[in-house]
Amino acid sequence: MQSVEYKDQSDQVYMNEYVKPAKRTPDKKAEDFAGKYGKIAMVIFCVLLVAAVGGLAAIFALHFESQGTWNRETMQLRNELEDAHAETQRLRTDIDRIEGKMNLDTLQLRNDIEEIGRTANTGYMDLDAKYQQLQEKNSNDTLQLRSDIDEIRRTANIGMCEVRYGDYCFFVGAKGPNTMNMNAARWFCERNDATLGNIYSSEHFNMLTNFYRPYVGTLLNGATLLGLKTGMLFDTKTRFVHLSEGSRAPFIRWETGQPTTGSQNSFIVVHINADESKDSDGYVNFPEEATNFGALCQRPV
């Protein structure tokens, strides 16, 4: 038993007795149990500790291995990027070189095209000038040829001016006995730069009949009556005869029994008989579709 001295708040000393408890005697069975399972716990703890340390080591090993792999892959990728960059630079250099050459080629091509254009334009101008010269020459040659033809026609003795009266030449176009209609007569005269003729006076009428009468039998293969279409028209209402230009005919000589009736009989044909004694020369009126031996044409001298 021990005495314990302590003070209160007023610093007064008090004495108190402390009784030390008696020492306990340990239980043997409990000690054995604690010792047995304590060792087991220690073993388990050690095992867990070793496992934890191993796991950490494995994690660190895996980490460092992954880090190494990542570093290697990163390095490989960096090398590939550098190679790609170098290839890109090389391609860019090639492209610049090609573009430069293309620019030079384009400039040369443009110059060549301009030169070709200048040459072609010069050639075209030369050709155009030559064409104009040829065209002018052909035009002059055509005019000369036409003039020569007209002169030949004017001076020819075959049917171009068989009878001349006043300012006109008269000639006959023959196709055959009773085979020439009005359209064929017009065409024949126009082809020879003439028109269907008129008869302007009794003198003119006698000149024509006297000139062609000897040829009637020859022209008609023995026939005795020559019928020539003219440009004169007969008005079936007024019964007047008009020249081809529309004026009244200054001379009229109807064949016996003429003119005939009928609104279509408006076209004048001159009959010339091979036998002068029959006195059957004169005008006859026919429709347009009627056919005769030939046509009396006239053109200016």
Beta strands, then each sheet from edge to edge (+ up, - down):
strand 1: 2-7
strand 2: 13-18
strand 3: 163-165
strand 4: 168-174
strand 5: 195-196
strand 6: 225-234
strand 7: 241-242
strand 8: 267-273
strand 9: 282-286
strand 10: 294-300
sheet 1: 1+ 2-
sheet 2: 3+ 4- 10+ 5-
sheet 3: 3+ 4- 10+ 6+ 7-
sheet 4: 3+ 4- 10+ 6+ 8- 9+
end
